[in-house]
C-alpha cells in the first residue's frame, strides 16, 4: 500500500473531524480494554504467562537461524515447500507464480497483516487473479477499497449503518426491502456471499499467527473459522508469514495463545485455533494437496541485534492500539500505512524509513500504557524515543523545535543563566496575567492556547523566594 | 519499602521548572510537608529543569549535560524529592539510561536515582506520614499522571494522604489513569490530538461531579485546568501538595489573583 505517513498531521486532522469515526473509536475504547482487564483478572498466572511468552520470543530471536532451519526441514518432511523471500516484491512474485501454477482464477484469503504489508491483493488483481477476503471486517473494507484501520479489527472505524450501505452498493442481487439493521443480518448477508467463494476458490491464502519449528506447523487463530475454510477447501494453500513468527515447540505456541486472545479481545481463547501441518496425507479426508509457506524478511533481519530488536517479539494482538490514547483519538488510518498505534509507530519507520514515517514516533505522549499492557512486554516508549534520537542526531528534527530545544537545554544546564534569563520573563508574564488568572491567547503559544487557556504564573520563582527566606503559612481558618 | 529514617534526613527539594516558574505555592507546600514529616529541607539555587524536554525530543547530548548538573547539585543529600512523578521518574529511570556507556557517570546517576522520590510516595513509603493536619471542604477527583503511575508506582500514596485530610470526599473518575494529552512538547506539536485527549479527560472529570481536580504533576494540571476553563467549567484545579499542606488560601490554577477576588 502507498504510504501517507508523511502526511500524518493532515490525516489526523481529517480523522479528528470525522464524527462517525469518533463514535466508532469510543465504542472500541469502552470495549476491548475492559474485557482485557477482566480476562487478566480472571487468570492468576496472567502476569507470569506474559513473562514466559516474552522469554520464549526472546530465546527465538537469539537463535532465529536455528529455528527457521528446523522449521523448514519439518515442512519439507511433511511434504510442503518453504519459499524464502527477502523483500515484499519477491514474496508477491512467489505467490503469483504459485497461483499461476495452480491455474488460479480466484484466491480466498484470511486476514493477514503481511498480506497488507506486501500489498498482495493489488498484485493479484493486477495480474488477473481475484482475491477474496473472507474475514468479515476485511471483506467489508475490501468492498470499500480501504486499508484496515486496526490489526485485529480491520473495520473498527465503520458503523453498522456504513457496512449496510456498502453491502447494498456491492451486492446487486440484494433486495431493497431486506433489513440490514442488525449485525446478525449483516453477518448472514456476508456469509451467504462468501460461501460460494469458498467453494469456488483455487488457492487459499492465509497468514500465520505462529510457525512451530518442532513440527513444521503453522498456527491460525480466528473467531470466524474463515481461515479453516480458506486453507482446507482449495487444492493449494499458501501461508505467508514474516520470519519472527517462529516459536520452538507446540507447548510454546499454546503459552502464547493464552496471552494472545486475552490481550487482544479479552477472550480466554479465540474461537478457532488451528495447527496446519503439511499438505493432505493419504489417510486425511480433506485438506490442500499443495502446501506452501512464504517466509518474508522485508527488513526484519536488519532489526535483529539493534535498538528495535525487541519489537520482533510482537504477536500482533492489538492491545497497544486498544489502550493508546492517541490511537483512540485518531484511529488507524491516520498513521498512513499498514500498521498503526504504538506498535505501528515503532515498526513502520523500520519498514518504510524514518524520512517517510518520521511523525509517527513523535505523535505520542510516552504515557507508557502500551508497554503496560503489551503481552510480550515490548518497551515501546523506549523505542519511540530511540527514533526521536535518531532523528535529532541526523538533524531531521524540525529546525524551529531544534533551536528552541537547544536554547532551553543550554540555559537549563547553566542554572545561573536560567535564573537571570527566565525568571524576569516569568515575572512579566505573571504581572500580565494576575488579574485574569489565565490567558486565552498569547503570542508564540498558539499550540497551547488553540484548545486551552494558559494558567498565569503566580509571580516570582520558587527557588529565589525560598532562598530569600519567604515561608507562606497555612491558610487562615 | 525502606524503614523510616531514624535521624532527620536531609532532603534536596527538586522543585521542577514548572513549579519554580509558574506555581511556587507547590514548592512551599512540598517543603512544608517534608519539614512536618521531620526532614531537613534544602532548595539548592543551582537547579532548573530535569532535562526531560531534551531527552524526549531525542537530544540525548543536551539531556546528559543537564543531568550532570542535577547530579552534581543533588548528590550530597540523603534524598532528592520532587513534587512530580514525571521529573522524579526522569531522574530515577532515565538518568542511568543516559550514561549507559560512561561507567563513572553511570555510578553517580544510579546513586542519585536510588534516592530520588516523588513527593507523595516519599511521604508515605519512606517517612510513613500519618495524621496530617489539614482540612479541605470539597469533593475532589484525582488524576493519576502517567510517569508517576507507571514509572514510579504512585497510585495509593496520594489517596492515603488525602484520606487524612478532614472534609475531603474522593470521587474517582473511570478514566483516572488515562493520559491527559499533555506529553510535554507533544501538546504544542500535535495540538489537535492533544486537544481531543484532554477533552476526554475533562469529560471524565466532569462526570464525577467533583468540584476540585487534584494531581501530583503540574504539567498535567496546567493542561487540564486550561481545558476545563476554556470549556467554562468552574472545577478548581490544584496540586495535591497544596491540599495536603493545608495551603489552599491562594488562587487555584488559572483562577484570578487575590486583588480581583471578591
Interface residues (C-beta under 8 A of the other chain):
Chain A: X9 X12 X13 X16 X325 X326 X328 X329 X330 X362 X363 X364 X365 X366 X367 X368 X369 X371 X372 X385 X387 X388 X389 X390 X391 X392 X393 X397 X401 X405 X406 X408 X409 X410 X411 X412 X413 X414 X415 X416 X418 X419 X422 X423 X426 X434 X435 X436 X437 X438 X440 X445 X446 X447 X448 X449 X450 X451 X452 X453 X454 X455 X456 X457 X458 X459 X460 X461 X462 X463 X464 X465 X466 X467 X470 X471 X472 X473 X474 X475 X476
Chain B: X15 X17 X19 X20 X21 X22 X23 X24 X25 X26 X27 X28 X31 X32 X43 X44 X45 X46 X47 X48 X49 X51 X53 X54 X55 X56 X57 X58 X59 X60 X62 X63 X65 X66 X68 X69 X73 X146 X147 X150 X151 X177 X178 X179 X181 X182 X183 X184 X185 X186 X187 X188 X189 X190 X191 X192 X193 X194 X195 X196 X197 X198 X199 X200 X222 X223 X225 X226 X227 X229 X230 X245 X246 X247 X248 X249 X250 X251 X253 X254 X255 X256 X257 X259 X260
